[in-house]
Amino acid sequence: SMGGGRGVGLSPLPGGTIALQDLRFSGFGVGFGDCFGTLNVNVAPFEMRILVPRFRFEGVEWVAGVVETFSFCRCGVEFGSVGYEGWIYFPHPETKPDHFQPPGLVEVIAPRILGLGYGDRVGLRGFGDEVLFVKGGPPSPQVWGDRAVFGVYNVGFRRFYE
């Protein structure tokens, strides 16, 4: 899903969570630059396993009283034979107790992908030294570290800073 990180209908934050967090991350040298929004990809029955993220930020207070840990891993997204570079965005659930996200849902921060809609299929490529997609349990022979095709869980185009 390309969403603005607003948790549509759920967020008490009018600018959206990603827009507020981006201000903090850019201070650490990580900005979302040409990225348009979040893409929520359903990778079930696989789950994402972060090995060594490109970036990990602990104790980020991105809004008063909200302190979380975030990891970012490089990824590639393919749609309609076009490749895009993006980031897997992972707010650590142990620092976000009031938020549940299914283990088969991966959030990707990516450039705008024209024509992408709900239910479309995308190729998602993790970099094997940073992140793997595994089918249940610890990494096994059913590891997809290179590229797999998954369904788009949710799409609604919206810029971070509308």
SEKEMI-132420 format. One record per residue (C-alpha): residue number from 1; x, y, z. Coordinates in steps of 0.5 Angstrom, whole numbers, m for minus. Layout:
// residues N
<atom><k>NUM</k><c1>X</c1><c2>Y</c2><c3>Z</c3></atom>
...
//
This chain:
// residues 162
<atom><k>1</k><c1>0</c1><c2>0</c2><c3>0</c3></atom>
<atom><k>2</k><c1>2</c1><c2>7</c2><c3>m1</c3></atom>
<atom><k>3</k><c1>0</c1><c2>11</c2><c3>4</c3></atom>
<atom><k>4</k><c1>3</c1><c2>17</c2><c3>8</c3></atom>
<atom><k>5</k><c1>4</c1><c2>13</c2><c3>14</c3></atom>
<atom><k>6</k><c1>m2</c1><c2>16</c2><c3>17</c3></atom>
<atom><k>7</k><c1>m5</c1><c2>10</c2><c3>19</c3></atom>
<atom><k>8</k><c1>m12</c1><c2>12</c2><c3>16</c3></atom>
<atom><k>9</k><c1>m17</c1><c2>13</c2><c3>21</c3></atom>
<atom><k>10</k><c1>m13</c1><c2>11</c2><c3>27</c3></atom>
<atom><k>11</k><c1>m7</c1><c2>16</c2><c3>28</c3></atom>
<atom><k>12</k><c1>m9</c1><c2>22</c2><c3>32</c3></atom>
<atom><k>13</k><c1>m3</c1><c2>25</c2><c3>29</c3></atom>
<atom><k>14</k><c1>m5</c1><c2>30</c2><c3>23</c3></atom>
<atom><k>15</k><c1>1</c1><c2>30</c2><c3>19</c3></atom>
<atom><k>16</k><c1>2</c1><c2>22</c2><c3>20</c3></atom>
<atom><k>17</k><c1>7</c1><c2>18</c2><c3>23</c3></atom>
<atom><k>18</k><c1>12</c1><c2>17</c2><c3>17</c3></atom>
<atom><k>19</k><c1>13</c1><c2>25</c2><c3>16</c3></atom>
<atom><k>20</k><c1>14</c1><c2>26</c2><c3>24</c3></atom>
<atom><k>21</k><c1>19</c1><c2>21</c2><c3>24</c3></atom>
<atom><k>22</k><c1>23</c1><c2>23</c2><c3>18</c3></atom>
<atom><k>23</k><c1>25</c1><c2>29</c2><c3>21</c3></atom>
<atom><k>24</k><c1>28</c1><c2>25</c2><c3>26</c3></atom>
<atom><k>25</k><c1>31</c1><c2>20</c2><c3>22</c3></atom>
<atom><k>26</k><c1>34</c1><c2>26</c2><c3>17</c3></atom>
<atom><k>27</k><c1>38</c1><c2>28</c2><c3>23</c3></atom>
<atom><k>28</k><c1>41</c1><c2>22</c2><c3>23</c3></atom>
<atom><k>29</k><c1>43</c1><c2>22</c2><c3>16</c3></atom>
<atom><k>30</k><c1>37</c1><c2>18</c2><c3>13</c3></atom>
<atom><k>31</k><c1>32</c1><c2>22</c2><c3>9</c3></atom>
<atom><k>32</k><c1>27</c1><c2>19</c2><c3>5</c3></atom>
<atom><k>33</k><c1>28</c1><c2>23</c2><c3>m1</c3></atom>
<atom><k>34</k><c1>25</c1><c2>21</c2><c3>m7</c3></atom>
<atom><k>35</k><c1>20</c1><c2>16</c2><c3>m3</c3></atom>
<atom><k>36</k><c1>13</c1><c2>18</c2><c3>m4</c3></atom>
<atom><k>37</k><c1>10</c1><c2>14</c2><c3>2</c3></atom>
<atom><k>38</k><c1>9</c1><c2>7</c2><c3>5</c3></atom>
<atom><k>39</k><c1>8</c1><c2>0</c2><c3>1</c3></atom>
<atom><k>40</k><c1>5</c1><c2>m5</c2><c3>5</c3></atom>
<atom><k>41</k><c1>6</c1><c2>m12</c2><c3>2</c3></atom>
<atom><k>42</k><c1>3</c1><c2>m18</c2><c3>5</c3></atom>
<atom><k>43</k><c1>9</c1><c2>m24</c2><c3>5</c3></atom>
<atom><k>44</k><c1>5</c1><c2>m29</c2><c3>8</c3></atom>
<atom><k>45</k><c1>6</c1><c2>m35</c2><c3>9</c3></atom>
<atom><k>46</k><c1>13</c1><c2>m32</c2><c3>9</c3></atom>
<atom><k>47</k><c1>16</c1><c2>m28</c2><c3>15</c3></atom>
<atom><k>48</k><c1>21</c1><c2>m22</c2><c3>15</c3></atom>
<atom><k>49</k><c1>27</c1><c2>m24</c2><c3>19</c3></atom>
<atom><k>50</k><c1>32</c1><c2>m18</c2><c3>20</c3></atom>
<atom><k>51</k><c1>39</c1><c2>m20</c2><c3>20</c3></atom>
<atom><k>52</k><c1>44</c1><c2>m14</c2><c3>20</c3></atom>
<atom><k>53</k><c1>40</c1><c2>m8</c2><c3>18</c3></atom>
<atom><k>54</k><c1>43</c1><c2>m2</c2><c3>14</c3></atom>
<atom><k>55</k><c1>41</c1><c2>3</c2><c3>20</c3></atom>
<atom><k>56</k><c1>38</c1><c2>1</c2><c3>27</c3></atom>
<atom><k>57</k><c1>36</c1><c2>7</c2><c3>31</c3></atom>
<atom><k>58</k><c1>34</c1><c2>6</c2><c3>39</c3></atom>
<atom><k>59</k><c1>31</c1><c2>10</c2><c3>44</c3></atom>
<atom><k>60</k><c1>28</c1><c2>15</c2><c3>38</c3></atom>
<atom><k>61</k><c1>23</c1><c2>20</c2><c3>41</c3></atom>
<atom><k>62</k><c1>19</c1><c2>22</c2><c3>35</c3></atom>
<atom><k>63</k><c1>14</c1><c2>25</c2><c3>39</c3></atom>
<atom><k>64</k><c1>13</c1><c2>27</c2><c3>46</c3></atom>
<atom><k>65</k><c1>13</c1><c2>21</c2><c3>50</c3></atom>
<atom><k>66</k><c1>13</c1><c2>16</c2><c3>45</c3></atom>
<atom><k>67</k><c1>20</c1><c2>13</c2><c3>44</c3></atom>
<atom><k>68</k><c1>21</c1><c2>7</c2><c3>39</c3></atom>
<atom><k>69</k><c1>27</c1><c2>3</c2><c3>36</c3></atom>
<atom><k>70</k><c1>27</c1><c2>3</c2><c3>28</c3></atom>
<atom><k>71</k><c1>31</c1><c2>m1</c2><c3>23</c3></atom>
<atom><k>72</k><c1>32</c1><c2>0</c2><c3>16</c3></atom>
<atom><k>73</k><c1>34</c1><c2>m5</c2><c3>11</c3></atom>
<atom><k>74</k><c1>35</c1><c2>m4</c2><c3>3</c3></atom>
<atom><k>75</k><c1>30</c1><c2>m7</c2><c3>m1</c3></atom>
<atom><k>76</k><c1>28</c1><c2>m7</c2><c3>m9</c3></atom>
<atom><k>77</k><c1>21</c1><c2>m7</c2><c3>m11</c3></atom>
<atom><k>78</k><c1>19</c1><c2>m9</c2><c3>m18</c3></atom>
<atom><k>79</k><c1>12</c1><c2>m8</c2><c3>m21</c3></atom>
<atom><k>80</k><c1>11</c1><c2>m8</c2><c3>m29</c3></atom>
<atom><k>81</k><c1>18</c1><c2>m10</c2><c3>m30</c3></atom>
<atom><k>82</k><c1>21</c1><c2>m3</c2><c3>m27</c3></atom>
<atom><k>83</k><c1>25</c1><c2>m4</c2><c3>m21</c3></atom>
<atom><k>84</k><c1>25</c1><c2>1</c2><c3>m15</c3></atom>
<atom><k>85</k><c1>30</c1><c2>2</c2><c3>m10</c3></atom>
<atom><k>86</k><c1>27</c1><c2>3</c2><c3>m3</c3></atom>
<atom><k>87</k><c1>27</c1><c2>1</c2><c3>5</c3></atom>
<atom><k>88</k><c1>24</c1><c2>m4</c2><c3>9</c3></atom>
<atom><k>89</k><c1>22</c1><c2>0</c2><c3>15</c3></atom>
<atom><k>90</k><c1>21</c1><c2>m4</c2><c3>21</c3></atom>
<atom><k>91</k><c1>19</c1><c2>0</c2><c3>28</c3></atom>
<atom><k>92</k><c1>20</c1><c2>m6</c2><c3>33</c3></atom>
<atom><k>93</k><c1>14</c1><c2>m9</c2><c3>36</c3></atom>
<atom><k>94</k><c1>17</c1><c2>m9</c2><c3>43</c3></atom>
<atom><k>95</k><c1>18</c1><c2>m2</c2><c3>43</c3></atom>
<atom><k>96</k><c1>11</c1><c2>m1</c2><c3>41</c3></atom>
<atom><k>97</k><c1>6</c1><c2>m5</c2><c3>45</c3></atom>
<atom><k>98</k><c1>m1</c1><c2>m2</c2><c3>43</c3></atom>
<atom><k>99</k><c1>0</c1><c2>m3</c2><c3>36</c3></atom>
<atom><k>100</k><c1>0</c1><c2>m10</c2><c3>33</c3></atom>
<atom><k>101</k><c1>2</c1><c2>m12</c2><c3>26</c3></atom>
<atom><k>102</k><c1>1</c1><c2>m19</c2><c3>23</c3></atom>
<atom><k>103</k><c1>8</c1><c2>m22</c2><c3>22</c3></atom>
<atom><k>104</k><c1>7</c1><c2>m23</c2><c3>14</c3></atom>
<atom><k>105</k><c1>6</c1><c2>m15</c2><c3>13</c3></atom>
<atom><k>106</k><c1>12</c1><c2>m12</c2><c3>11</c3></atom>
<atom><k>107</k><c1>13</c1><c2>m4</c2><c3>11</c3></atom>
<atom><k>108</k><c1>17</c1><c2>m1</c2><c3>5</c3></atom>
<atom><k>109</k><c1>18</c1><c2>6</c2><c3>4</c3></atom>
<atom><k>110</k><c1>19</c1><c2>7</c2><c3>m4</c3></atom>
<atom><k>111</k><c1>18</c1><c2>12</c2><c3>m9</c3></atom>
<atom><k>112</k><c1>11</c1><c2>13</c2><c3>m12</c3></atom>
<atom><k>113</k><c1>10</c1><c2>7</c2><c3>m17</c3></atom>
<atom><k>114</k><c1>5</c1><c2>9</c2><c3>m22</c3></atom>
<atom><k>115</k><c1>m1</c1><c2>4</c2><c3>m24</c3></atom>
<atom><k>116</k><c1>0</c1><c2>0</c2><c3>m17</c3></atom>
<atom><k>117</k><c1>m6</c1><c2>m1</c2><c3>m14</c3></atom>
<atom><k>118</k><c1>m10</c1><c2>m6</c2><c3>m8</c3></atom>
<atom><k>119</k><c1>m9</c1><c2>m13</c2><c3>m10</c3></atom>
<atom><k>120</k><c1>m3</c1><c2>m12</c2><c3>m15</c3></atom>
<atom><k>121</k><c1>3</c1><c2>m17</c2><c3>m14</c3></atom>
<atom><k>122</k><c1>10</c1><c2>m14</c2><c3>m13</c3></atom>
<atom><k>123</k><c1>17</c1><c2>m17</c2><c3>m13</c3></atom>
<atom><k>124</k><c1>20</c1><c2>m15</c2><c3>m7</c3></atom>
<atom><k>125</k><c1>28</c1><c2>m17</c2><c3>m6</c3></atom>
<atom><k>126</k><c1>31</c1><c2>m16</c2><c3>0</c3></atom>
<atom><k>127</k><c1>39</c1><c2>m16</c2><c3>1</c3></atom>
<atom><k>128</k><c1>41</c1><c2>m23</c2><c3>4</c3></atom>
<atom><k>129</k><c1>46</c1><c2>m20</c2><c3>9</c3></atom>
<atom><k>130</k><c1>41</c1><c2>m15</c2><c3>12</c3></atom>
<atom><k>131</k><c1>34</c1><c2>m19</c2><c3>11</c3></atom>
<atom><k>132</k><c1>31</c1><c2>m25</c2><c3>9</c3></atom>
<atom><k>133</k><c1>24</c1><c2>m28</c2><c3>8</c3></atom>
<atom><k>134</k><c1>23</c1><c2>m35</c2><c3>11</c3></atom>
<atom><k>135</k><c1>17</c1><c2>m39</c2><c3>11</c3></atom>
<atom><k>136</k><c1>15</c1><c2>m41</c2><c3>19</c3></atom>
<atom><k>137</k><c1>21</c1><c2>m42</c2><c3>24</c3></atom>
<atom><k>138</k><c1>28</c1><c2>m40</c2><c3>24</c3></atom>
<atom><k>139</k><c1>31</c1><c2>m40</c2><c3>17</c3></atom>
<atom><k>140</k><c1>31</c1><c2>m47</c2><c3>14</c3></atom>
<atom><k>141</k><c1>32</c1><c2>m49</c2><c3>7</c3></atom>
<atom><k>142</k><c1>25</c1><c2>m45</c2><c3>5</c3></atom>
<atom><k>143</k><c1>29</c1><c2>m38</c2><c3>6</c3></atom>
<atom><k>144</k><c1>28</c1><c2>m33</c2><c3>0</c3></atom>
<atom><k>145</k><c1>33</c1><c2>m28</c2><c3>1</c3></atom>
<atom><k>146</k><c1>34</c1><c2>m26</c2><c3>m6</c3></atom>
<atom><k>147</k><c1>27</c1><c2>m24</c2><c3>m9</c3></atom>
<atom><k>148</k><c1>20</c1><c2>m27</c2><c3>m9</c3></atom>
<atom><k>149</k><c1>13</c1><c2>m24</c2><c3>m11</c3></atom>
<atom><k>150</k><c1>8</c1><c2>m22</c2><c3>m6</c3></atom>
<atom><k>151</k><c1>1</c1><c2>m19</c2><c3>m6</c3></atom>
<atom><k>152</k><c1>0</c1><c2>m12</c2><c3>m5</c3></atom>
<atom><k>153</k><c1>m4</c1><c2>m11</c2><c3>2</c3></atom>
<atom><k>154</k><c1>m6</c1><c2>m4</c2><c3>1</c3></atom>
<atom><k>155</k><c1>m5</c1><c2>2</c2><c3>m3</c3></atom>
<atom><k>156</k><c1>m7</c1><c2>9</c2><c3>m3</c3></atom>
<atom><k>157</k><c1>m3</c1><c2>14</c2><c3>m6</c3></atom>
<atom><k>158</k><c1>m1</c1><c2>20</c2><c3>m1</c3></atom>
<atom><k>159</k><c1>5</c1><c2>24</c2><c3>0</c3></atom>
<atom><k>160</k><c1>8</c1><c2>24</c2><c3>7</c3></atom>
<atom><k>161</k><c1>7</c1><c2>32</c2><c3>7</c3></atom>
<atom><k>162</k><c1>0</c1><c2>33</c2><c3>5</c3></atom>
//
